[in-house]
């Protein structure tokens, strides 16, 4: 089998670092940041490495503890995926890679060694390859859908939200500390209080967001500490009794984790239930010169899934694109689950007395790949951007400052199989990091940055519940670095005992 090669697109790099010596301001541009001052994300990320002399391109999952001061993330171990020189997203054709593996003699796998504690009876898969689609049956072909109304979306996200949050290593999917406590201890969980309000602006309403947070839990992930699990007392909700309750903190007076605004911007794809995918419209890719080798654009990809209108999940990938997109580093994965409490204008009156129904992520079990196998009925709504069509933008009622999107829906029956590779990292293991793309996180959350066989970069998140429902949001970028498609999926597991004929 021959490997098809893609021609490299010549896309100029943007001048994204104005000054390397000035102090870093707060990040007001949600999509593109070079310095994050809060511990949940990453510190300053201006990379001074020269481009590689070789032709290999790679995706790097980088784990970085924000409490290491000014030490470079590059000092820690990296997991790389080497790829074809002609593929801008840095990996070989998937089919060609399978053929390559067939010719290798069986033996000890080459890869990255990750050391950990004993696996124990609670050991489970933390990372794996992509779930395989065994078959797909289209039940309803694509039909056009009316674009969601901005005011409806703004109303859906507005209000007071209480939540929990955590960050995870992009290499091992293990929970990472997010702050150092007063007693010099690592803290692994956080409580959040978000005030989101839609304010009128000259063109349309603008959504303002302010998030306060406090950190807790020096004990790490409950179900990872198998050697001491029997000695831990839990309350009636199954939460470690040593952890303080949400109500014991005054989050209104706590530190501000994030404060920003969101308008009807080009890179935002939203839906009326309040779910959305937010990120850059274009990622700078292409050749670089010696004069700007130090530029390393870093973007935040925030994707939000909504369950039952009053609960939502936000997953934030922080990804760095170095060497003109040749090296893609996953810097941090942050996960937040929130519940709606009250309208934003009732903040003082309600005093946020509603109890928090959410467990901290350290107190939750992880979904396993086997739970997502089998037959699923999938309803999908996709949004495709239209580029360079000014006349089409006017017909769609879009201004020249925004990117128009065409919304389509479809329905299908998919059958998924287990991924080819997986690892628990519960005990010392050897794993080929080329096989890793999906992180299996606590609370039914999956997060993945994957490159498909046609070279499309996909940043996706999933949210599985025990009722057999899996919500998915995926964001695709083509070889030219442009946003190609955003997909919102509702998947329902088929629970019949026999497959339909």
Residue, then its C-alpha position, 0 to 999 in steps of 0.5 A: x500500500x502506498x502512502x498518499x502525500x499532501x502538498x504543504x500549503x504556504x501560510x504565513x505565520x502571524x506575528x503573535x509575540x510583540x515583546x518577549x521582555x515585557x510583563x505578561x498581561x491578563x489574557x483577555x483574548x479567550x482564543x489566543x493566549x501567550x501567558x496564563x496567570x492562573x494555575x489552572x492553565x499554564x504560565x508564559x509559553x513563548x518557546x525559544x527553541x530553534x526548529x528541528x533540523x530533521x524533516x520529522x514532524x510530531x505531536x507532543x503531549x506535554x505535562x507541566x506542573x504550574x508550580x515549578x516556577x520558571x522552569x521550562x516545560x521542555x525539561x519534563x518528559x515528552x511523548x511524541x508522534x513522528x509523522x510524514x514530512x508532507x503531512x502538516x499535522x505530523x502523523x503518518x497515514x493510519x493505514x500505512x502505519x498498520x501495514x508497517x506494524x504488520x511487518x514488525x516481529x512481535x516482541x517488546x514494544x518500544x515507547x515511553x516508560x511511565x512509572x506509577x504505583x501498584x495497579x491493584x484491583x481498582x486499576x483501569x484504563x486511563x489512555x487509549x487509541x481512538x475508538x474504532x467504528x466497525x459499521x455505520x448506517x445512515x438513517x437520515x441524510x443531511x438536512x439543513x438546520x436554522x442557525x441558532x439565535x444568539x439571544x437564545x444562546x446568551x440566555x441559556x449560558x447566563x446565570x450563576x453556576x456552581x461547579x468543580x474542576x480539575x486538570x489532567x496530564x496530557x500524557x498519562x491522563x492522571x490528575x495533576x495538582x493545580x496549586x500549592x497550599x499554605x502547608x506546602x501541599x499539593x491540591x488537586x481539586x477546585x470549587x468554582x463560582x461563575x457569574x455569567x451575564x449577557x450585556x447589550x452592546x452596539x451590535x449585539x449582546x456580549x456575554x461577560x464571565x467572571x469565575x471565582x475559585x478555591x482549591x482543596x484536596x491534598x489527597x489526590x484521586x480517591x480511586x487511584x489511592x488503592x492502597x489506602x482506600x479501605x482506610x478512607x471514610x466517605x459520607x452518604x454521597x460517596x465523597x471523602x469525608x476529609x474534604x471540605x464542603x462547597x458551602x464552607x467557602x466564601x467563593x464571592x470573596x475568593x481569588x478570580x480564576x478567569x474574567x473575560x467576555x464573549x461575543x458572536x466571534x468568528x471562532x465560536x460555534x454555538x447552539x441554543x441549549x447553551x453548548x458551544x465550541x470556541x477556538x481559533x478560526x485559523x491556526x498558523x501553519x507553513x514554513x518559518x524563517x530564522x527571523x521568527x523561529x521563536x514564535x509559538x502560537x498557543x490557543x485555548x480550545x474550550x468546548x461545552x456540553x449541556x445536559x438537561x439545561x441545568x448541568x454542563x461540562x466544559x473542557x479546555x485544551x491548551x495547545x501550542x503550535x510550534x515550527x509552523x504547526x509542525x510540532x503540536x504540544x498539548x500543554x494542559x487539559x482542564x475539566x469543569x462541571x457546573x450546575x445552574x443556581x439562579x439568574x445572574x441578577x438574583x445573585x445577592x437575593x439568592x445568596x447562592x444557598x442551593x447545595x452543590x450536587x456535584x462530586x469533586x473529580x477526584x471522587x469519581x470513577x472513570x468510564x472504560x472503553x468497553x462502556x462505549x462499545x456496541x451500537x449507538x443511535x447518533x443524532x448529529x448537528x454540524x456547522x461548516x464555515x464559509x470562507x471568502x464568500x462576501x455575497x454569501x455572507x450577506x445572503x445569510x445575514x452575516x456581517x463582514x466581521x463574522x464567519x458565516x456557518x451552515x448548519x446541517x443535521x443527520x442521523x445514523x446508527x454506529x457500531x463501535x469497537x474497542x481501540x487497538x491500544x490502551x494503558x492504565x499507567x497503574x503500574x510501570x508500563x511501556x507504551x507506544x505513544x503513537x497509539x494514544x489519543x483518548x484520555x479516559x477521565x473521571x465522571x464519564x469524560x473523554x478528551x482527545x486530540x487526534x489526527x485522522x487518516x486524511x490529515x484532519x486535526x480533531x479536538x474532541x470531548x465526550x460526556x457519558x452518563x450511566x443512562x446510556x447517553x453520550x454527548x460529544x463535541x468535535x472541532x476539525x481543522x484541515x491541512x491548511x490550518x482553517x476550521x473545517x467543521x464543528x460537530x455536536x452529537x447526542x448518542x444513545x446506546x441501543x440496549x437490545x439483546x440481539x442485533x437488528x437484521 
